[in-house]
Each structure stands twice: as structure tokens, then as C-alpha cells.
Amino acid sequence: MLAADKVPKEVTPLRALGLNHVSVHADDLEESARFYEELFGMKRLPTPNFGGKIVWLALGDQQLHLFERDIAAPRFHHFGLDVDDFEAVYVKAKERGLLDADTFGAAVRELPGGVVQMYVRDPAGNIVEVDWPDASKLDRSVVTDVDRLADAFPQEGDAALSTLYHARRS
């Protein structure tokens, strides 16, 4: 029998409330900052002095932090962004040769439930996933190369029910 002071208390699970920021490296801080400003309309924010080259960018209510370091971008690591005009980002990314079809097998892919993902590489080689909630609303004369994930890999059970927008489900 355990003494009263040795009985484990009921543990209340802690929960994260949201994503505050993502931090990625830049080979050239100014080039990377311009990329995010021009392609995604991000704005520079005041940034504390951490003793190195760092830029904070506003990303809606969240932030993207860039730091200049002499390291390579991890091949598969990425972060996803929602945009207000998927087609405009697609056109700009395609014109600039930024689409990445090699890493995940397609530059633009429709997921189960109709979500669309586009993969681009920033100047330092980081993958940025651009997300759009409804493939049926895309102008296919503009976004011409959408592959279906289900055509490459079976989507059964929970996989067929998956979505990037789980909070929007009713």
C-alpha cells in the first residue's frame, strides 16, 4: 500500500495552443527575406539582436524566422502555408523555376478530400508547402499539373479521411 504522499496525482495533459513561428536557415539572409516578401507578401518585423543574422517575418498571426548559417537545408523537412491565391503563387513559382517535383514525387498534388499541396524551394533549399483547401475551385487552365496522391498510393481507411484542415470539419 502506498503512503498518501506517494500516490500519483491525476495528471492533466498539457496542450499547445497554436504554432507561433517556424525558423529556417538562409544561406543569404537578404535573398531569402526578399523571396518570402515577394512570393508570399510577408512583412519584416522588428527582430531582437541574438548576436547573429536573423530576420523575423509576419505570417498572418504567426511568424517565419530566418537565420543565416552555413548549413544545408534538410531534404524532407518543410512547413506548410495557406495562401489567398493558390493560382497566383503557382504561376509565380513556375515562372521562377521554384516548383519541386522530385522530393515528394509531384510539385502539385491533390490529397484525399480534395486538398491541394504545391512544393517550392526557397533560395536556401528549404521546402515550402503551399496548401489550398479545395482542388475543385482551381482553374485547371492555370494549374495544369495536379497529380492525385491516390493514383500513386492507395488511400484506404483513415488515410482516405485525412485532411490538412481538420479544424474546419463539422
C-alpha positions in Angstrom: 0.0 0.0 0.0 1.3 3.4 -0.9 1.5 6.2 1.6 -0.8 9.2 0.8 2.1 11.4 -0.2 3.4 8.7 -2.7 0.1 8.2 -4.5 0.5 9.7 -8.0 -1.7 12.8 -8.6 -4.0 12.7 -11.6 -2.0 14.3 -14.4 -3.8 16.9 -16.5 -2.4 16.8 -20.0 -0.7 20.0 -21.2 -1.7 21.3 -24.6 0.0 23.6 -27.1 -2.4 26.4 -28.1 -1.0 27.0 -31.6 2.0 27.4 -33.7 3.8 30.6 -33.0 6.6 30.5 -35.5 8.8 28.3 -37.7 12.5 29.0 -38.0 14.5 28.1 -41.1 18.1 28.7 -42.2 19.1 31.1 -45.0 22.4 31.0 -47.0 21.9 34.7 -47.8 19.5 36.4 -45.4 18.5 39.3 -47.7 17.9 37.0 -50.6 15.7 34.6 -48.5 13.8 37.5 -46.9 13.0 39.0 -50.4 11.8 35.6 -51.6 9.2 35.4 -48.8 8.3 39.0 -49.1 7.8 38.8 -52.9 6.2 35.3 -53.2 4.1 35.3 -50.1 3.7 39.0 -49.2 5.3 38.6 -45.8 6.5 41.8 -43.9 9.6 42.3 -41.8 9.1 42.7 -38.1 11.4 44.2 -35.5 13.9 41.4 -34.6 15.9 41.1 -31.3 19.7 41.0 -31.5 20.6 37.4 -30.9 24.3 38.1 -31.9 23.8 36.7 -35.4 22.0 37.5 -38.7 18.3 36.9 -38.1 15.1 38.3 -39.7 11.5 37.8 -38.4 8.7 38.0 -40.9 5.0 38.4 -40.2 2.9 35.4 -41.5 -0.7 36.2 -40.5 -0.8 35.8 -36.7 2.3 33.7 -36.8 5.9 34.4 -37.8 8.6 32.9 -40.0 12.1 33.4 -38.6 15.1 33.3 -40.9 18.7 32.8 -39.6 21.8 32.9 -41.7 24.0 29.8 -41.1 26.4 27.8 -43.1 24.4 24.6 -43.2 22.4 22.7 -45.8 18.6 22.5 -45.8 17.3 19.1 -44.6 15.9 17.3 -47.7 12.4 16.4 -46.5 11.8 19.0 -43.7 9.2 21.5 -44.7 6.5 23.8 -43.4 3.1 24.4 -45.0 1.5 27.8 -45.8 -2.1 28.7 -46.6 -2.4 31.4 -49.3 -5.2 33.6 -50.5 -4.5 32.9 -54.2 -3.0 29.5 -55.0 -3.0 30.1 -58.8 -1.0 33.3 -58.5 1.6 31.7 -56.3 1.7 28.7 -58.7 2.2 31.0 -61.7 5.0 33.0 -60.0 6.7 29.8 -58.7 6.6 28.2 -62.1 8.0 31.3 -63.8 10.8 31.4 -61.4 11.6 27.6 -61.6 10.8 27.1 -57.9 8.5 24.1 -58.2 9.9 20.9 -56.6 8.6 17.7 -58.2 11.5 15.5 -57.1 11.3 15.4 -53.3 7.8 14.1 -52.8 7.1 12.8 -56.4 5.0 15.7 -57.7 5.2 19.5 -57.5 1.4 19.8 -57.1 -0.7 17.1 -55.6 -4.3 16.6 -54.7 -4.8 14.7 -51.4 -7.8 12.8 -50.2 -10.7 15.1 -49.5 -9.7 17.5 -52.3 -6.9 19.4 -50.6 -4.1 20.6 -52.9 -0.4 20.9 -52.0 2.3 22.6 -54.0 6.0 22.2 -53.2 8.5 25.0 -53.8 12.2 25.5 -52.7 13.4 28.8 -51.2 16.8 30.2 -52.1 18.5 28.2 -49.3 16.8 25.0 -50.4 14.1 24.8 -47.8 10.9 23.2 -48.9 7.7 25.4 -48.6 4.4 23.5 -49.0 1.7 25.8 -50.3 -1.8 24.5 -49.3 -5.2 25.1 -50.8 -8.4 23.5 -49.3 -10.4 22.8 -52.4 -9.0 21.4 -55.7 -12.4 21.7 -57.4 -12.1 25.5 -57.2 -8.7 25.7 -59.0 -8.6 26.9 -62.6 -7.1 23.9 -64.3 -6.1 26.0 -67.3 -3.7 27.8 -64.9 -2.7 25.0 -62.6 -2.2 22.3 -65.2 -0.1 19.6 -63.5 -2.0 18.3 -60.5 -1.3 14.7 -59.6 -3.6 12.7 -57.3 -1.9 11.1 -54.3 -4.5 8.2 -54.6 -3.1 7.4 -58.1 0.4 6.8 -56.6 -0.6 5.2 -53.3 -3.8 3.6 -52.1 -5.9 5.8 -49.8 -7.9 3.4 -47.6 -9.4 3.6 -44.1 -8.2 6.6 -42.1 -5.9 7.7 -45.0 -9.0 8.3 -47.1 -10.5 10.6 -44.4 -7.3 12.6 -43.8 -7.2 16.4 -44.3 -4.9 19.3 -43.5 -7.9 21.2 -42.4 -9.2 19.1 -39.6 -10.5 22.0 -37.5 -12.8 23.0 -40.4 -14.7 19.7 -40.4 -18.1 19.9 -38.9 
